[in-house]
Amino acid sequence: MRKRVLLLAATLTTGLLTALPATTAAAAPSRLSGDFNGDGYLDVALSASGHNVGNAQVAGAVVVLYGSSSGLSAAKRTLITQNSAGVPGTAETGDLFGASLAAGDLDGDGYSDLVVGAGGESIGDRDGVGSATILWGGKSGLSGGASVPQPADLTEWGGFGRGIAIADFDGDGRLDLTLTGQTHTRLYRGPFTRSGTPAAHTRVGELGTTDATFAGDLDHDGAAERFYPFLVDGDEGGDVVYFTWNGTRQAMKRLPKADGTTGSVADIDGDGYGDVVLGDASDPTSAKKSGHKGGQITVWYGGPNGPDPAQTPTVIHQDTAGVPGTGETDDLFGSSVGTGDINGDGYADVAVGAPGEDLGAFRDAGSVTVLFGSASGLTTKGAKSWTQDTKGVPGGSETGDGFGQSVRLVDIDKDHKADLVTGAGRENGYGAVTVLRGGAAGLTATSAKFIGARDVSVAGNGNFAWAIAQ
């Protein structure tokens, strides 16, 4: 693969590229988070933050691939920019619209919506302050939108909206939203009106610099915990804090021994409580004593009071017995993590991206390792590494592909087994996504699909599939 910058004076400024079948008038929407057209199949929203909109380079776009019984295809898609009908704002150079994504039904109409971060958005004379936009779901998929209320005190280059998570944080049955970017983190309570107005919103003032967030229910009380991993002086492995609902307010808790900057929550050991999977992809250095060469993940197991901070977590890296490969400098194992039940056994499994993995002479070609959940927790039994050289996987490994840069485990075809969706952010210079189907024996390359940036009309350098909606 050659790294190129392609400048196109494109006219891809409209929204719907392919007409989608609307759900029938009698059919109620599915109310599934991630089902934008309500047909009962989960859809996949992918970043294309490097997409050129006319002469606006790197203005950004979102590509939505709609699920079906046969999975995903490039034919059934939507490409949305800030110039699409009903979407607020204007596509401008460097906006990075679509760099971060999260899905959920914010207005309570039964159709999942999509929150889109534009970390490079400039407002007035404040460059790069960042913004977030809600794209509304409906019978024909995503269309139109509203701006999330913008904090007035954002500073230049703050990148607000780089981190997005949607869940019910207070157990009232309505989905809430949290946004973060460097030193400003905010909580928005649902429901939202179609003008983008939440029931309430407040600043989370107890955090330092953070660009990431994720959420999930750890203690099985119906109110999701929200995590904010961030780097601090004296703890270069990351400081992990989370907020939990105690019945009257949000209380902050810490995992002082935890490290990592990416994460996901799922029930790995089948005990009914969510477990925290953290990715710590950076190599140990003189300033960072923790971690493992090439990267690692840790699992902190939940319980009625959340994860016990005194527990000994499960630690897995490429030098752990049973894990394919070897830990090497800059593998970036754990830079992306995804959770879901691939084989339908009732235990959540984990996909771990290592986009810096070298394969033979091909540097940074990338890989994804799949680990399985069990009653005793995450295990290396049956672990398998997938690359673009694995038999049946479309394409071939090339220098700089970055296969595994983003990973999600999601049941696209409604067979009750999670499928792997993974991005190769530099494939052919523009990016691509690969889908592998889940099955009783784990992932399979049978009917695997490869969709490149140009297959979905992404222009410019694309950065396609650098992020996949949570």
Secondary structure as a PSIPRED ss2 file (coil, helix, strand):
# PSIPRED VFORMAT (PSIPRED V4.0)

   1 M C   1.000  0.000  0.000
   2 R C   1.000  0.000  0.000
   3 K C   1.000  0.000  0.000
   4 R C   1.000  0.000  0.000
   5 V C   1.000  0.000  0.000
   6 L C   1.000  0.000  0.000
   7 L C   1.000  0.000  0.000
   8 L C   1.000  0.000  0.000
   9 A C   1.000  0.000  0.000
  10 A C   1.000  0.000  0.000
  11 T C   1.000  0.000  0.000
  12 L C   1.000  0.000  0.000
  13 T C   1.000  0.000  0.000
  14 T C   1.000  0.000  0.000
  15 G C   1.000  0.000  0.000
  16 L C   1.000  0.000  0.000
  17 L C   1.000  0.000  0.000
  18 T C   1.000  0.000  0.000
  19 A C   1.000  0.000  0.000
  20 L C   1.000  0.000  0.000
  21 P C   1.000  0.000  0.000
  22 A C   1.000  0.000  0.000
  23 T C   1.000  0.000  0.000
  24 T C   1.000  0.000  0.000
  25 A C   1.000  0.000  0.000
  26 A C   1.000  0.000  0.000
  27 A C   1.000  0.000  0.000
  28 A C   1.000  0.000  0.000
  29 P C   1.000  0.000  0.000
  30 S C   1.000  0.000  0.000
  31 R C   1.000  0.000  0.000
  32 L C   1.000  0.000  0.000
  33 S C   1.000  0.000  0.000
  34 G C   1.000  0.000  0.000
  35 D C   1.000  0.000  0.000
  36 F C   1.000  0.000  0.000
  37 N C   1.000  0.000  0.000
  38 G C   1.000  0.000  0.000
  39 D C   1.000  0.000  0.000
  40 G C   1.000  0.000  0.000
  41 Y C   1.000  0.000  0.000
  42 L C   1.000  0.000  0.000
  43 D C   1.000  0.000  0.000
  44 V E   0.000  0.000  1.000
  45 A E   0.000  0.000  1.000
  46 L E   0.000  0.000  1.000
  47 S E   0.000  0.000  1.000
  48 A E   0.000  0.000  1.000
  49 S E   0.000  0.000  1.000
  50 G E   0.000  0.000  1.000
  51 H E   0.000  0.000  1.000
  52 N C   1.000  0.000  0.000
  53 V E   0.000  0.000  1.000
  54 G C   1.000  0.000  0.000
  55 N C   1.000  0.000  0.000
  56 A E   0.000  0.000  1.000
  57 Q C   1.000  0.000  0.000
  58 V C   1.000  0.000  0.000
  59 A C   1.000  0.000  0.000
  60 G E   0.000  0.000  1.000
  61 A E   0.000  0.000  1.000
  62 V E   0.000  0.000  1.000
  63 V E   0.000  0.000  1.000
  64 V E   0.000  0.000  1.000
  65 L E   0.000  0.000  1.000
  66 Y C   1.000  0.000  0.000
  67 G C   1.000  0.000  0.000
  68 S C   1.000  0.000  0.000
  69 S C   1.000  0.000  0.000
  70 S C   1.000  0.000  0.000
  71 G C   1.000  0.000  0.000
  72 L C   1.000  0.000  0.000
  73 S C   1.000  0.000  0.000
  74 A C   1.000  0.000  0.000
  75 A C   1.000  0.000  0.000
  76 K C   1.000  0.000  0.000
  77 R E   0.000  0.000  1.000
  78 T E   0.000  0.000  1.000
  79 L E   0.000  0.000  1.000
  80 I E   0.000  0.000  1.000
  81 T C   1.000  0.000  0.000
  82 Q C   1.000  0.000  0.000
  83 N C   1.000  0.000  0.000
  84 S C   1.000  0.000  0.000
  85 A C   1.000  0.000  0.000
  86 G C   1.000  0.000  0.000
  87 V C   1.000  0.000  0.000
  88 P C   1.000  0.000  0.000
  89 G C   1.000  0.000  0.000
  90 T C   1.000  0.000  0.000
  91 A C   1.000  0.000  0.000
  92 E C   1.000  0.000  0.000
  93 T C   1.000  0.000  0.000
  94 G C   1.000  0.000  0.000
  95 D C   1.000  0.000  0.000
  96 L C   1.000  0.000  0.000
  97 F E   0.000  0.000  1.000
  98 G E   0.000  0.000  1.000
  99 A E   0.000  0.000  1.000
 100 S E   0.000  0.000  1.000
 101 L E   0.000  0.000  1.000
 102 A E   0.000  0.000  1.000
 103 A E   0.000  0.000  1.000
 104 G E   0.000  0.000  1.000
 105 D C   1.000  0.000  0.000
 106 L C   1.000  0.000  0.000
 107 D C   1.000  0.000  0.000
 108 G C   1.000  0.000  0.000
 109 D C   1.000  0.000  0.000
 110 G C   1.000  0.000  0.000
 111 Y C   1.000  0.000  0.000
 112 S C   1.000  0.000  0.000
 113 D E   0.000  0.000  1.000
 114 L E   0.000  0.000  1.000
 115 V E   0.000  0.000  1.000
 116 V E   0.000  0.000  1.000
 117 G E   0.000  0.000  1.000
 118 A E   0.000  0.000  1.000
 119 G C   1.000  0.000  0.000
 120 G C   1.000  0.000  0.000
 121 E C   1.000  0.000  0.000
 122 S C   1.000  0.000  0.000
 123 I E   0.000  0.000  1.000
 124 G C   1.000  0.000  0.000
 125 D C   1.000  0.000  0.000
 126 R E   0.000  0.000  1.000
 127 D C   1.000  0.000  0.000
 128 G C   1.000  0.000  0.000
 129 V C   1.000  0.000  0.000
 130 G C   1.000  0.000  0.000
 131 S E   0.000  0.000  1.000
 132 A E   0.000  0.000  1.000
 133 T E   0.000  0.000  1.000
 134 I E   0.000  0.000  1.000
 135 L E   0.000  0.000  1.000
 136 W E   0.000  0.000  1.000
 137 G C   1.000  0.000  0.000
 138 G C   1.000  0.000  0.000
 139 K C   1.000  0.000  0.000
 140 S C   1.000  0.000  0.000
 141 G C   1.000  0.000  0.000
 142 L C   1.000  0.000  0.000
 143 S E   0.000  0.000  1.000
 144 G E   0.000  0.000  1.000
 145 G E   0.000  0.000  1.000
 146 A E   0.000  0.000  1.000
 147 S E   0.000  0.000  1.000
 148 V C   1.000  0.000  0.000
 149 P C   1.000  0.000  0.000
 150 Q C   1.000  0.000  0.000
 151 P C   1.000  0.000  0.000
 152 A C   1.000  0.000  0.000
 153 D C   1.000  0.000  0.000
 154 L C   1.000  0.000  0.000
 155 T C   1.000  0.000  0.000
 156 E C   1.000  0.000  0.000
 157 W C   1.000  0.000  0.000
 158 G C   1.000  0.000  0.000
 159 G C   1.000  0.000  0.000
 160 F C   1.000  0.000  0.000
 161 G C   1.000  0.000  0.000
 162 R C   1.000  0.000  0.000
 163 G E   0.000  0.000  1.000
 164 I E   0.000  0.000  1.000
 165 A E   0.000  0.000  1.000
 166 I E   0.000  0.000  1.000
 167 A E   0.000  0.000  1.000
 168 D C   1.000  0.000  0.000
 169 F C   1.000  0.000  0.000
 170 D C   1.000  0.000  0.000
 171 G C   1.000  0.000  0.000
 172 D C   1.000  0.000  0.000
 173 G C   1.000  0.000  0.000
 174 R C   1.000  0.000  0.000
 175 L C   1.000  0.000  0.000
 176 D E   0.000  0.000  1.000
 177 L E   0.000  0.000  1.000
 178 T E   0.000  0.000  1.000
 179 L E   0.000  0.000  1.000
 180 T E   0.000  0.000  1.000
 181 G E   0.000  0.000  1.000
 182 Q C   1.000  0.000  0.000
 183 T C   1.000  0.000  0.000
 184 H E   0.000  0.000  1.000
 185 T E   0.000  0.000  1.000
 186 R E   0.000  0.000  1.000
 187 L E   0.000  0.000  1.000
 188 Y E   0.000  0.000  1.000
 189 R E   0.000  0.000  1.000
 190 G C   1.000  0.000  0.000
 191 P C   1.000  0.000  0.000
 192 F C   1.000  0.000  0.000
 193 T C   1.000  0.000  0.000
 194 R C   1.000  0.000  0.000
 195 S C   1.000  0.000  0.000
 196 G C   1.000  0.000  0.000
 197 T C   1.000  0.000  0.000
 198 P C   1.000  0.000  0.000
 199 A C   1.000  0.000  0.000
 200 A E   0.000  0.000  1.000
 201 H E   0.000  0.000  1.000
 202 T E   0.000  0.000  1.000
 203 R E   0.000  0.000  1.000
 204 V E   0.000  0.000  1.000
 205 G C   1.000  0.000  0.000
 206 E C   1.000  0.000  0.000
 207 L C   1.000  0.000  0.000
 208 G C   1.000  0.000  0.000
 209 T C   1.000  0.000  0.000
 210 T C   1.000  0.000  0.000
 211 D C   1.000  0.000  0.000
 212 A C   1.000  0.000  0.000
 213 T C   1.000  0.000  0.000
 214 F E   0.000  0.000  1.000
 215 A E   0.000  0.000  1.000
 216 G E   0.000  0.000  1.000
 217 D C   1.000  0.000  0.000
 218 L C   1.000  0.000  0.000
 219 D C   1.000  0.000  0.000
 220 H C   1.000  0.000  0.000
 221 D C   1.000  0.000  0.000
 222 G C   1.000  0.000  0.000
 223 A C   1.000  0.000  0.000
 224 A C   1.000  0.000  0.000
 225 E E   0.000  0.000  1.000
 226 R E   0.000  0.000  1.000
 227 F E   0.000  0.000  1.000
 228 Y E   0.000  0.000  1.000
 229 P E   0.000  0.000  1.000
 230 F E   0.000  0.000  1.000
 231 L E   0.000  0.000  1.000
 232 V E   0.000  0.000  1.000
 233 D C   1.000  0.000  0.000
 234 G C   1.000  0.000  0.000
 235 D E   0.000  0.000  1.000
 236 E E   0.000  0.000  1.000
 237 G E   0.000  0.000  1.000
 238 G E   0.000  0.000  1.000
 239 D E   0.000  0.000  1.000
 240 V E   0.000  0.000  1.000
 241 V E   0.000  0.000  1.000
 242 Y E   0.000  0.000  1.000
 243 F E   0.000  0.000  1.000
 244 T E   0.000  0.000  1.000
 245 W E   0.000  0.000  1.000
 246 N C   1.000  0.000  0.000
 247 G C   1.000  0.000  0.000
 248 T C   1.000  0.000  0.000
 249 R C   1.000  0.000  0.000
 250 Q E   0.000  0.000  1.000
 251 A E   0.000  0.000  1.000
 252 M E   0.000  0.000  1.000
 253 K E   0.000  0.000  1.000
 254 R E   0.000  0.000  1.000
 255 L E   0.000  0.000  1.000
 256 P C   1.000  0.000  0.000
 257 K C   1.000  0.000  0.000
 258 A C   1.000  0.000  0.000
 259 D C   1.000  0.000  0.000
 260 G C   1.000  0.000  0.000
 261 T C   1.000  0.000  0.000
 262 T E   0.000  0.000  1.000
 263 G E   0.000  0.000  1.000
 264 S E   0.000  0.000  1.000
 265 V E   0.000  0.000  1.000
 266 A E   0.000  0.000  1.000
 267 D C   1.000  0.000  0.000
 268 I C   1.000  0.000  0.000
 269 D C   1.000  0.000  0.000
 270 G C   1.000  0.000  0.000
 271 D C   1.000  0.000  0.000
 272 G C   1.000  0.000  0.000
 273 Y C   1.000  0.000  0.000
 274 G C   1.000  0.000  0.000
 275 D E   0.000  0.000  1.000
 276 V E   0.000  0.000  1.000
 277 V E   0.000  0.000  1.000
 278 L E   0.000  0.000  1.000
 279 G E   0.000  0.000  1.000
 280 D E   0.000  0.000  1.000
 281 A C   1.000  0.000  0.000
 282 S C   1.000  0.000  0.000
 283 D C   1.000  0.000  0.000
 284 P C   1.000  0.000  0.000
 285 T C   1.000  0.000  0.000
 286 S C   1.000  0.000  0.000
 287 A C   1.000  0.000  0.000
 288 K C   1.000  0.000  0.000
 289 K C   1.000  0.000  0.000
 290 S C   1.000  0.000  0.000
 291 G C   1.000  0.000  0.000
 292 H C   1.000  0.000  0.000
 293 K C   1.000  0.000  0.000
 294 G C   1.000  0.000  0.000
 295 G C   1.000  0.000  0.000
 296 Q E   0.000  0.000  1.000
 297 I E   0.000  0.000  1.000
 298 T E   0.000  0.000  1.000
 299 V E   0.000  0.000  1.000
 300 W E   0.000  0.000  1.000
 301 Y C   1.000  0.000  0.000
 302 G C   1.000  0.000  0.000
 303 G C   1.000  0.000  0.000
 304 P C   1.000  0.000  0.000
 305 N C   1.000  0.000  0.000
 306 G C   1.000  0.000  0.000
 307 P C   1.000  0.000  0.000
 308 D C   1.000  0.000  0.000
 309 P C   1.000  0.000  0.000
 310 A C   1.000  0.000  0.000
 311 Q C   1.000  0.000  0.000
 312 T C   1.000  0.000  0.000
 313 P C   1.000  0.000  0.000
 314 T E   0.000  0.000  1.000
 315 V E   0.000  0.000  1.000
 316 I E   0.000  0.000  1.000
 317 H E   0.000  0.000  1.000
 318 Q C   1.000  0.000  0.000
 319 D C   1.000  0.000  0.000
 320 T C   1.000  0.000  0.000
 321 A C   1.000  0.000  0.000
 322 G C   1.000  0.000  0.000
 323 V C   1.000  0.000  0.000
 324 P C   1.000  0.000  0.000
 325 G C   1.000  0.000  0.000
 326 T C   1.000  0.000  0.000
 327 G C   1.000  0.000  0.000
 328 E C   1.000  0.000  0.000
 329 T C   1.000  0.000  0.000
 330 D C   1.000  0.000  0.000
 331 D C   1.000  0.000  0.000
 332 L C   1.000  0.000  0.000
 333 F C   1.000  0.000  0.000
 334 G C   1.000  0.000  0.000
 335 S C   1.000  0.000  0.000
 336 S E   0.000  0.000  1.000
 337 V E   0.000  0.000  1.000
 338 G E   0.000  0.000  1.000
 339 T E   0.000  0.000  1.000
 340 G E   0.000  0.000  1.000
 341 D C   1.000  0.000  0.000
 342 I C   1.000  0.000  0.000
 343 N C   1.000  0.000  0.000
 344 G C   1.000  0.000  0.000
 345 D C   1.000  0.000  0.000
 346 G C   1.000  0.000  0.000
 347 Y C   1.000  0.000  0.000
 348 A C   1.000  0.000  0.000
 349 D E   0.000  0.000  1.000
 350 V E   0.000  0.000  1.000
 351 A E   0.000  0.000  1.000
 352 V E   0.000  0.000  1.000
 353 G E   0.000  0.000  1.000
 354 A E   0.000  0.000  1.000
 355 P C   1.000  0.000  0.000
 356 G C   1.000  0.000  0.000
 357 E C   1.000  0.000  0.000
 358 D C   1.000  0.000  0.000
 359 L E   0.000  0.000  1.000
 360 G C   1.000  0.000  0.000
 361 A C   1.000  0.000  0.000
 362 F E   0.000  0.000  1.000
 363 R C   1.000  0.000  0.000
 364 D C   1.000  0.000  0.000
 365 A C   1.000  0.000  0.000
 366 G E   0.000  0.000  1.000
 367 S E   0.000  0.000  1.000
 368 V E   0.000  0.000  1.000
 369 T E   0.000  0.000  1.000
 370 V E   0.000  0.000  1.000
 371 L E   0.000  0.000  1.000
 372 F E   0.000  0.000  1.000
 373 G C   1.000  0.000  0.000
 374 S C   1.000  0.000  0.000
 375 A C   1.000  0.000  0.000
 376 S C   1.000  0.000  0.000
 377 G C   1.000  0.000  0.000
 378 L C   1.000  0.000  0.000
 379 T E   0.000  0.000  1.000
 380 T E   0.000  0.000  1.000
 381 K E   0.000  0.000  1.000
 382 G E   0.000  0.000  1.000
 383 A E   0.000  0.000  1.000
 384 K E   0.000  0.000  1.000
 385 S E   0.000  0.000  1.000
 386 W E   0.000  0.000  1.000
 387 T C   1.000  0.000  0.000
 388 Q C   1.000  0.000  0.000
 389 D C   1.000  0.000  0.000
 390 T C   1.000  0.000  0.000
 391 K C   1.000  0.000  0.000
 392 G C   1.000  0.000  0.000
 393 V C   1.000  0.000  0.000
 394 P C   1.000  0.000  0.000
 395 G C   1.000  0.000  0.000
 396 G C   1.000  0.000  0.000
 397 S C   1.000  0.000  0.000
 398 E C   1.000  0.000  0.000
 399 T C   1.000  0.000  0.000
 400 G C   1.000  0.000  0.000
 401 D C   1.000  0.000  0.000
 402 G C   1.000  0.000  0.000
 403 F E   0.000  0.000  1.000
 404 G E   0.000  0.000  1.000
 405 Q E   0.000  0.000  1.000
 406 S E   0.000  0.000  1.000
 407 V E   0.000  0.000  1.000
 408 R E   0.000  0.000  1.000
 409 L E   0.000  0.000  1.000
 410 V E   0.000  0.000  1.000
 411 D C   1.000  0.000  0.000
 412 I C   1.000  0.000  0.000
 413 D C   1.000  0.000  0.000
 414 K C   1.000  0.000  0.000
 415 D C   1.000  0.000  0.000
 416 H C   1.000  0.000  0.000
 417 K C   1.000  0.000  0.000
 418 A C   1.000  0.000  0.000
 419 D E   0.000  0.000  1.000
 420 L E   0.000  0.000  1.000
 421 V E   0.000  0.000  1.000
 422 T E   0.000  0.000  1.000
 423 G E   0.000  0.000  1.000
 424 A E   0.000  0.000  1.000
 425 G C   1.000  0.000  0.000
 426 R C   1.000  0.000  0.000
 427 E H   0.000  1.000  0.000
 428 N H   0.000  1.000  0.000
 429 G H   0.000  1.000  0.000
 430 Y C   1.000  0.000  0.000
 431 G E   0.000  0.000  1.000
 432 A E   0.000  0.000  1.000
 433 V E   0.000  0.000  1.000
 434 T E   0.000  0.000  1.000
 435 V E   0.000  0.000  1.000
 436 L E   0.000  0.000  1.000
 437 R E   0.000  0.000  1.000
 438 G C   1.000  0.000  0.000
 439 G C   1.000  0.000  0.000
 440 A C   1.000  0.000  0.000
 441 A C   1.000  0.000  0.000
 442 G C   1.000  0.000  0.000
 443 L C   1.000  0.000  0.000
 444 T E   0.000  0.000  1.000
 445 A E   0.000  0.000  1.000
 446 T E   0.000  0.000  1.000
 447 S E   0.000  0.000  1.000
 448 A E   0.000  0.000  1.000
 449 K E   0.000  0.000  1.000
 450 F E   0.000  0.000  1.000
 451 I E   0.000  0.000  1.000
 452 G E   0.000  0.000  1.000
 453 A H   0.000  1.000  0.000
 454 R H   0.000  1.000  0.000
 455 D H   0.000  1.000  0.000
 456 V H   0.000  1.000  0.000
 457 S C   1.000  0.000  0.000
 458 V C   1.000  0.000  0.000
 459 A C   1.000  0.000  0.000
 460 G E   0.000  0.000  1.000
 461 N E   0.000  0.000  1.000
 462 G E   0.000  0.000  1.000
 463 N E   0.000  0.000  1.000
 464 F E   0.000  0.000  1.000
 465 A E   0.000  0.000  1.000
 466 W E   0.000  0.000  1.000
 467 A E   0.000  0.000  1.000
 468 I E   0.000  0.000  1.000
 469 A C   1.000  0.000  0.000
 470 Q C   1.000  0.000  0.000
